[in-house]
């Protein structure tokens, strides 16, 4: 979301490069479907449904891998949610589980909740080397 809604040109330039590099052979940039859902709702609230629809479709065709919710991800999300005594929001549990299931190196997020999930690595945008 920060890619579309940041007023900081440096952040937008960096996120654009992160997305570009995530599509290169040997890299694996993923977007869990829960992130697409969260994005659409947030975008529609901020900029209206027509623009949210356009940007949603832009993400879908971006070349990043869309990871559907499936049984192994559901199970891992439940394990994470239980392990952290239901203090981690379901969406974040599903994102973490998607990361684990697809063997991604790390999650890129400004959300501080991910630092609490010890099974994954999380980097803020400024921590990603490009």
C-alpha atoms as a printed R data frame, in Angstrom:
    type eleno elety resid chain resno       x       y       z
1   ATOM     1    CA   UNK     A     1   0.000   0.000   0.000
2   ATOM     2    CA   UNK     A     2   2.830   2.339   0.761
3   ATOM     3    CA   UNK     A     3   3.861   2.193  -2.915
4   ATOM     4    CA   UNK     A     4   0.569   3.761  -3.956
5   ATOM     5    CA   UNK     A     5  -0.095   6.083  -1.054
6   ATOM     6    CA   UNK     A     6   3.243   7.503   0.064
7   ATOM     7    CA   UNK     A     7   3.962  11.174  -0.517
8   ATOM     8    CA   UNK     A     8   7.674  10.432  -0.200
9   ATOM     9    CA   UNK     A     9   9.208  10.168  -3.690
10  ATOM    10    CA   UNK     A    10  12.224   8.296  -2.323
11  ATOM    11    CA   UNK     A    11   9.952   5.579  -0.871
12  ATOM    12    CA   UNK     A    12   7.945   5.285  -4.113
13  ATOM    13    CA   UNK     A    13  11.139   5.014  -6.167
14  ATOM    14    CA   UNK     A    14  12.485   2.347  -3.832
15  ATOM    15    CA   UNK     A    15   9.254   0.320  -3.811
16  ATOM    16    CA   UNK     A    16   9.145   0.473  -7.612
17  ATOM    17    CA   UNK     A    17  12.683  -0.944  -7.750
18  ATOM    18    CA   UNK     A    18  11.864  -3.618  -5.165
19  ATOM    19    CA   UNK     A    19   8.885  -4.721  -7.268
20  ATOM    20    CA   UNK     A    20  10.996  -4.724 -10.431
21  ATOM    21    CA   UNK     A    21  13.723  -6.830  -8.824
22  ATOM    22    CA   UNK     A    22  11.171  -9.172  -7.262
23  ATOM    23    CA   UNK     A    23  10.033 -10.148 -10.744
24  ATOM    24    CA   UNK     A    24  13.534 -11.045 -11.970
25  ATOM    25    CA   UNK     A    25  14.487 -14.655 -12.538
26  ATOM    26    CA   UNK     A    26  15.810 -16.184  -9.338
27  ATOM    27    CA   UNK     A    27  13.849 -13.821  -7.120
28  ATOM    28    CA   UNK     A    28  10.397 -14.557  -5.880
29  ATOM    29    CA   UNK     A    29   8.141 -11.664  -5.081
30  ATOM    30    CA   UNK     A    30   4.771 -12.823  -3.820
31  ATOM    31    CA   UNK     A    31   1.530 -11.176  -2.849
32  ATOM    32    CA   UNK     A    32  -0.812 -13.232  -0.693
33  ATOM    33    CA   UNK     A    33  -4.467 -12.847  -1.659
34  ATOM    34    CA   UNK     A    34  -5.195 -11.459   1.821
35  ATOM    35    CA   UNK     A    35  -2.907  -8.514   0.964
36  ATOM    36    CA   UNK     A    36  -4.855  -7.892  -2.237
37  ATOM    37    CA   UNK     A    37  -8.085  -7.860  -0.219
38  ATOM    38    CA   UNK     A    38  -6.677  -5.462   2.351
39  ATOM    39    CA   UNK     A    39  -5.279  -3.258  -0.411
40  ATOM    40    CA   UNK     A    40  -8.579  -3.046  -2.289
41  ATOM    41    CA   UNK     A    41 -10.580  -2.109   0.819
42  ATOM    42    CA   UNK     A    42  -8.030   0.515   1.867
43  ATOM    43    CA   UNK     A    43  -7.701   1.952  -1.647
44  ATOM    44    CA   UNK     A    44 -11.463   2.124  -2.205
45  ATOM    45    CA   UNK     A    45 -11.850   4.039   1.038
46  ATOM    46    CA   UNK     A    46  -9.084   6.512   0.129
47  ATOM    47    CA   UNK     A    47  -9.502   6.973  -3.624
48  ATOM    48    CA   UNK     A    48 -12.804   5.378  -4.630
49  ATOM    49    CA   UNK     A    49 -13.728   2.042  -6.142
50  ATOM    50    CA   UNK     A    50 -12.878   2.836  -9.770
51  ATOM    51    CA   UNK     A    51  -9.302   3.787  -8.960
52  ATOM    52    CA   UNK     A    52  -9.023   0.943  -6.436
53  ATOM    53    CA   UNK     A    53 -10.123  -1.472  -9.158
54  ATOM    54    CA   UNK     A    54  -7.539  -0.088 -11.595
55  ATOM    55    CA   UNK     A    55  -4.708  -0.336  -9.090
56  ATOM    56    CA   UNK     A    56  -5.832  -3.789  -7.922
57  ATOM    57    CA   UNK     A    57  -5.657  -5.033 -11.508
58  ATOM    58    CA   UNK     A    58  -2.272  -3.352 -11.936
59  ATOM    59    CA   UNK     A    59  -0.934  -5.390  -9.013
60  ATOM    60    CA   UNK     A    60  -2.483  -8.600 -10.344
61  ATOM    61    CA   UNK     A    61  -0.717  -8.234 -13.704
62  ATOM    62    CA   UNK     A    62   2.530  -6.898 -12.179
63  ATOM    63    CA   UNK     A    63   4.410 -10.160 -12.597
64  ATOM    64    CA   UNK     A    64   4.562 -10.868  -8.887
65  ATOM    65    CA   UNK     A    65   3.257 -14.286  -7.829
66  ATOM    66    CA   UNK     A    66  -0.232 -14.223  -6.349
67  ATOM    67    CA   UNK     A    67  -0.435 -16.781  -3.537
68  ATOM    68    CA   UNK     A    68  -3.925 -18.113  -2.944
69  ATOM    69    CA   UNK     A    69  -5.145 -19.105   0.479
70  ATOM    70    CA   UNK     A    70  -4.894 -22.901   0.687
71  ATOM    71    CA   UNK     A    71  -5.032 -25.633   3.322
72  ATOM    72    CA   UNK     A    72  -1.318 -25.617   4.286
73  ATOM    73    CA   UNK     A    73  -1.359 -21.823   4.636
74  ATOM    74    CA   UNK     A    74  -4.574 -21.985   6.700
75  ATOM    75    CA   UNK     A    75  -3.017 -24.561   9.012
76  ATOM    76    CA   UNK     A    76   0.211 -22.581   9.451
77  ATOM    77    CA   UNK     A    77  -1.745 -19.373  10.092
78  ATOM    78    CA   UNK     A    78  -3.738 -21.170  12.796
79  ATOM    79    CA   UNK     A    79  -0.547 -22.474  14.380
80  ATOM    80    CA   UNK     A    80   0.949 -18.974  14.401
81  ATOM    81    CA   UNK     A    81  -2.239 -17.409  15.774
82  ATOM    82    CA   UNK     A    82  -2.371 -20.013  18.559
83  ATOM    83    CA   UNK     A    83   1.354 -19.804  19.365
84  ATOM    84    CA   UNK     A    84   1.151 -16.049  19.896
85  ATOM    85    CA   UNK     A    85  -2.007 -16.371  22.003
86  ATOM    86    CA   UNK     A    86  -4.206 -14.668  19.394
87  ATOM    87    CA   UNK     A    87  -2.301 -11.381  19.740
88  ATOM    88    CA   UNK     A    88  -1.290 -11.353  16.050
89  ATOM    89    CA   UNK     A    89  -4.122 -10.264  13.702
90  ATOM    90    CA   UNK     A    90  -5.456 -12.985  11.385
91  ATOM    91    CA   UNK     A    91  -4.321 -11.131   8.256
92  ATOM    92    CA   UNK     A    92  -0.754 -10.979   9.523
93  ATOM    93    CA   UNK     A    93  -0.875 -14.670  10.481
94  ATOM    94    CA   UNK     A    94  -2.002 -15.505   6.939
95  ATOM    95    CA   UNK     A    95   0.755 -13.361   5.413
96  ATOM    96    CA   UNK     A    96   3.380 -14.981   7.654
97  ATOM    97    CA   UNK     A    97   2.054 -18.447   6.793
98  ATOM    98    CA   UNK     A    98   2.155 -17.598   3.070
99  ATOM    99    CA   UNK     A    99   5.758 -16.501   3.499
100 ATOM   100    CA   UNK     A   100   6.673 -19.770   5.189
101 ATOM   101    CA   UNK     A   101   4.743 -21.957   2.758
102 ATOM   102    CA   UNK     A   102   6.404 -20.359  -0.276
103 ATOM   103    CA   UNK     A   103   9.890 -20.288   1.291
104 ATOM   104    CA   UNK     A   104  10.231 -16.532   0.884
105 ATOM   105    CA   UNK     A   105  13.278 -14.977   2.447
106 ATOM   106    CA   UNK     A   106  11.416 -12.152   4.187
107 ATOM   107    CA   UNK     A   107   8.296 -10.000   4.361
108 ATOM   108    CA   UNK     A   108   8.539  -6.344   3.398
109 ATOM   109    CA   UNK     A   109   6.217  -4.375   5.637
110 ATOM   110    CA   UNK     A   110   6.034  -1.292   7.786
111 ATOM   111    CA   UNK     A   111   3.643  -3.188  10.098
112 ATOM   112    CA   UNK     A   112   5.350  -3.671  13.495
113 ATOM   113    CA   UNK     A   113   3.312  -6.844  14.168
114 ATOM   114    CA   UNK     A   114   5.587  -8.883  11.913
115 ATOM   115    CA   UNK     A   115   8.585  -8.324  14.191
116 ATOM   116    CA   UNK     A   116   6.700 -10.372  16.809
117 ATOM   117    CA   UNK     A   117   6.484 -13.437  14.564
118 ATOM   118    CA   UNK     A   118   9.785 -15.237  15.114
119 ATOM   119    CA   UNK     A   119   9.251 -17.788  12.332
120 ATOM   120    CA   UNK     A   120   9.744 -15.162   9.618
121 ATOM   121    CA   UNK     A   121  12.078 -12.302   8.844
122 ATOM   122    CA   UNK     A   122  10.633  -8.866   8.219
123 ATOM   123    CA   UNK     A   123  12.251  -5.816   6.702
124 ATOM   124    CA   UNK     A   124  10.988  -2.299   6.456
125 ATOM   125    CA   UNK     A   125  11.339  -0.685   3.055
126 ATOM   126    CA   UNK     A   126  14.345   1.335   4.175
127 ATOM   127    CA   UNK     A   127  16.105  -1.894   5.243
128 ATOM   128    CA   UNK     A   128  15.826  -3.537   1.828
129 ATOM   129    CA   UNK     A   129  19.055  -3.272  -0.143
130 ATOM   130    CA   UNK     A   130  18.641  -2.384  -3.805
